Amino acid sequence: MEKTVIDINKMGMTYSTGSGEEKIQAIKEISLHAKEGEFISLVGPSGCGKTTLLRIISGLLSPTVGSVSVNGKKVDGPSKDIGIVFQNPVLLEWRNILDNILLPIEIRNYDKKQYLGLAKELLKLTGLSGFEKRMPYELSGGMKQRACICRALIENPSLLLMDEPFGALDAFTRDQMNIELLKILAGESKSVMREDKKKKTVIFITHSITEAVFLSDKVVVLSGRPSMVLKSYDIPFDRPRNEEVLRESEFGNLVYQITEDIKIACGESLYA
């Protein structure tokens, strides 16, 4: 039986404004479940609550109603078992790449020497060997994001949350990073990262439908605010996956169907 990593049941989120007089319902009700090793993309109109949902899963926010569990435990704050990659590469400019990757280890006051081997393995896995002593300004945008992925993986989390990690890159680099991400996730199960050899579960936010279909095992379409799940698509293409899948007629049909769903969701959000 496959293990459930994320278990979200009838979760909703309502914000209070700065004055506290007005409340904004960001998420009406969402139920979402992710199995071990599953790659799920979230798509929907801008402002529909995708990032809010990710922050709730990560423990950075608490939902107003409903429940959120990761690996069978209620989420009540940030966990080392959850790695996060943001849209922009958030690297400390005064630290070299290796020191940026090891930052979470320092924050938790762990012995850095025990993590050097893993850090070097991650650098090799992401094609950054030889760049560990370089400063962030010396790296390209794609290389910076790979360094951020290394940092998110340094504590060996079972869950990886990615909030439009390639959204700020040019189209060509973005396509390259999609391929790199699949290689990283396929290769890490054979590395020293996990004794159990299990692949990581990924929740991925993107505005690119093509990217979502290419990367994912499942694409979840969210409505306009207040957010709900409109549809969920199981992606039928086997792994390992490469650019050849982009030529499949079924791939194009899925992109079209999901795009039409987003158009409907955007129309709804105009009147939310």
Secondary structure as UniProt FT lines:
FT   STRAND          4..16
FT   TURN            18..19
FT   STRAND          23..35
FT   TURN            36..37
FT   STRAND          39..43
FT   TURN            46..47
FT   HELIX           50..58
FT   STRAND          65..70
FT   TURN            71..72
FT   STRAND          73..74
FT   TURN            80..81
FT   STRAND          82..85
FT   TURN            93..94
FT   HELIX           97..101
FT   HELIX           103..107
FT   TURN            108..109
FT   HELIX           112..115
FT   HELIX           116..125
FT   TURN            126..127
FT   TURN            129..130
FT   TURN            132..133
FT   HELIX           136..138
FT   HELIX           141..153
FT   TURN            154..155
FT   STRAND          159..163
FT   TURN            165..168
FT   HELIX           171..187
FT   HELIX           188..190
FT   TURN            192..193
FT   TURN            195..196
FT   STRAND          201..205
FT   HELIX           209..215
FT   STRAND          218..222
FT   STRAND          227..234
FT   HELIX           243..247
FT   HELIX           249..269
FT   TURN            270..271
//
